[in-house]
Amino acid sequence: MTGKGPRARYGVPGTLASSDMHDRPRIRTEGIVTERVDDDLVVYDQESHEAHCLSGAAVLVWECCDGSRSAEHISRELALQPELVERALSELSRCRLLDEGPFAVHNYSRREAAVKFAKVGGAAFTAPLIYSVVIAPALAAASCKANGVVVTTTCSATASGTKGTDATCCSGTCYQGGGTTKTCVVATCSAAGLGCVLVGNTCCSGSCVLLFCQD
């Protein structure tokens, strides 16, 4: 088989592309501010005023996108399923967190992706790897509070296990856990009693037991 044509570049359908100078994703650095919050990485885009919370595989893939590795190399180096690496790259690209240069990611439909990821890793693969929220420019310019920071006096949550709004949180969302403790959380996290997955759980409390978020 010759090296000509799109089939040669992208390889066998359903696999990651081969390594070449056009298939090495690089993270965007201009206008980007990052902050570590436990195992997650919060990436703030100063141009769009969006905050993106990267978790799990998205963080690992982000850290490998230095322009020297192909998606295939990233998959091998991190010992991650190729489909999961493709998905992380696709979400990073959708959030405009990669340089504009092209990289190889297959355009699976939402249904095709859900089926493919479920086959290789179960329900956890259907949960988003990146959660995003738009932050008002005035709030973004201020020193907003990261996820996990206590905001007891400003959070609007009124009962244990519920979410509320808080303009001082970078995400704009807070959560009241056990007792009266209230903290900033990812805007899309689930309150107590809602469904969750054991791997990469999305509970505001961080506790997922028997597929339900616990307070």
Secondary structure, DSSP 8 states (H G I E B T S, - for coil): --S-HHHHHH-STTS-----TTS--BB--TTEEEEEETTEEEEEETTTTEEEEE-THHHHHHHH-BSS--HHHHHHHHT--HHHHHHHHHHHHHTT-B-SS--------HHHHHHHHHHHH-GGGGS-SEEEEE--HHHHHS--B-TT-B-TTT----STTEEEE-TTBTTSEEEE-STT-EEE--TT-B-TTSB--SSS--BTTS-EETTEE--
